[in-house]
Amino acid sequence: MNLANLDPKKREQYLMILCGVMLVIAVIPLGIYLFGADVVRMQKKIESTKTEIQELETKRTASLNFEKRIRQAAADALPLNNELAAAEYKNWLTSLTTASQFEGSQVSNTGTTPVRAKLGRGQTGQQGPDTYYTNYKFSVSGKTTLNNLGRFLQQFYSVKTQHLIRSMTIKPSDAQRIDVTMTIEAISVPQTPNKTFEAKQNEDDTTDWQRMIATVASRNFFAAYVAPQSDNPRPQPPVPVSAAMHTYLNGVTWSNDRPQAWFSFRLEGRQAILKVGDRFRVGEADCRIESINDDRTVEIRVTSRDRDTGETIRTLFSLMIGDTFSDAVFLADLDDEEGAT
């Protein structure tokens, strides 16, 4: 069809139709582009909103769980009144020492400290205005037996109270008794409903305390351990026999999560509590604690001189609780470079 031969009006109509079609063809991609971009932005916004909602739900659940734990802890905490809490809990500890037959027992409140909540983001200072909880510290000391100490621990841990034994030191007093010193902490929280302190029994405690107490009381931790005889004799550490036979590893304890070894130097009439890295002498030998292991064995580096050649000898030995130095288990010979470090 030749547009030049058409009537001007029809030609004008065809041209307008053609322009309209071209305009539609041009607008469709642009509309798809612009509308599609809006759709992508909306999808991203929806996904971001979903993520924010999930985070808020997670925080809300954590907050509800935290409040639930706080309410449970508050029900077992000390009374809110500081003086009443310290006095009543001290009286309870005193009754425990009396029931456990502590001789010369002393119980004292060594500190009451309010602990404030940490500030949130954007807040100034280091602590918030409100008290998060109040911490009470007590010192308990006395002379008793291992069996009675076990009874004290049973009564202490069988009650539902927000308290713990922060540290404990046990020293031999005589053949039957021990000197005990404990640091105990307890708390009260603002949400506590308690008006007075009540030692409620923990019904969920399934510990076989009688068996545990009997097991502990039957052990004489501070007596010399007699090692079983073996067909293969142990290599002897290169220290004088007289000193080695009278130096004992009496026990291994932990204080503030740090292990420490208890030694008895019977020839010198003294005892020592040593940590990893501490040096000491056994006769003519220079010794150093290399490690205190979870199985309560102690590895010791021993430096001595050969009596014939005068050569320096460095060796590594292992001791078990109750061992003397003459019972030490040979582990390795240390070369000069390792021994010098």
Rosetta blueprint (number, residue, H / E / L):
1 M L
2 N L
3 L H
4 A H
5 N H
6 L L
7 D L
8 P H
9 K H
10 K H
11 R H
12 E H
13 Q H
14 Y H
15 L H
16 M H
17 I H
18 L H
19 C H
20 G H
21 V H
22 M H
23 L H
24 V H
25 I H
26 A H
27 V H
28 I H
29 P H
30 L H
31 G H
32 I H
33 Y H
34 L H
35 F H
36 G H
37 A H
38 D H
39 V H
40 V H
41 R H
42 M H
43 Q H
44 K H
45 K H
46 I H
47 E H
48 S H
49 T H
50 K H
51 T H
52 E H
53 I H
54 Q H
55 E H
56 L H
57 E H
58 T H
59 K H
60 R H
61 T H
62 A H
63 S H
64 L H
65 N H
66 F H
67 E H
68 K H
69 R H
70 I H
71 R H
72 Q H
73 A H
74 A H
75 A H
76 D L
77 A L
78 L L
79 P L
80 L L
81 N L
82 N H
83 E H
84 L H
85 A H
86 A H
87 A H
88 E H
89 Y H
90 K H
91 N H
92 W H
93 L H
94 T H
95 S H
96 L H
97 T H
98 T H
99 A H
100 S L
101 Q L
102 F L
103 E E
104 G E
105 S E
106 Q E
107 V E
108 S E
109 N E
110 T E
111 G E
112 T E
113 T E
114 P E
115 V E
116 R E
117 A E
118 K E
119 L L
120 G L
121 R L
122 G L
123 Q L
124 T L
125 G L
126 Q L
127 Q E
128 G E
129 P E
130 D E
131 T E
132 Y E
133 Y E
134 T E
135 N E
136 Y E
137 K E
138 F E
139 S E
140 V E
141 S E
142 G E
143 K E
144 T E
145 T L
146 L H
147 N H
148 N H
149 L H
150 G H
151 R H
152 F H
153 L H
154 Q H
155 Q H
156 F H
157 Y H
158 S L
159 V E
160 K L
161 T L
162 Q L
163 H E
164 L E
165 I E
166 R E
167 S E
168 M E
169 T E
170 I E
171 K E
172 P E
173 S L
174 D L
175 A L
176 Q L
177 R L
178 I E
179 D E
180 V E
181 T E
182 M E
183 T E
184 I E
185 E E
186 A E
187 I E
188 S E
189 V L
190 P L
191 Q L
192 T L
193 P L
194 N L
195 K L
196 T L
197 F L
198 E L
199 A L
200 K L
201 Q E
202 N L
203 E L
204 D L
205 D L
206 T L
207 T L
208 D L
209 W H
210 Q H
211 R H
212 M H
213 I H
214 A H
215 T H
216 V H
217 A H
218 S L
219 R L
220 N L
221 F L
222 F L
223 A L
224 A L
225 Y L
226 V L
227 A L
228 P L
229 Q L
230 S L
231 D L
232 N L
233 P L
234 R L
235 P L
236 Q L
237 P L
238 P L
239 V L
240 P L
241 V H
242 S H
243 A H
244 A H
245 M H
246 H L
247 T E
248 Y E
249 L E
250 N E
251 G E
252 V E
253 T E
254 W E
255 S E
256 N L
257 D L
258 R E
259 P E
260 Q E
261 A E
262 W E
263 F E
264 S E
265 F E
266 R L
267 L L
268 E L
269 G L
270 R E
271 Q E
272 A E
273 I E
274 L E
275 K L
276 V L
277 G L
278 D L
279 R E
280 F E
281 R E
282 V E
283 G L
284 E L
285 A E
286 D E
287 C E
288 R E
289 I E
290 E E
291 S E
292 I E
293 N L
294 D L
295 D L
296 R L
297 T L
298 V E
299 E E
300 I E
301 R E
302 V E
303 T E
304 S E
305 R E
306 D L
307 R L
308 D L
309 T L
310 G L
311 E L
312 T E
313 I E
314 R E
315 T E
316 L E
317 F E
318 S E
319 L E
320 M L
321 I L
322 G L
323 D L
324 T E
325 F H
326 S H
327 D H
328 A L
329 V E
330 F E
331 L E
332 A E
333 D E
334 L L
335 D L
336 D H
337 E H
338 E H
339 G H
340 A H
341 T L
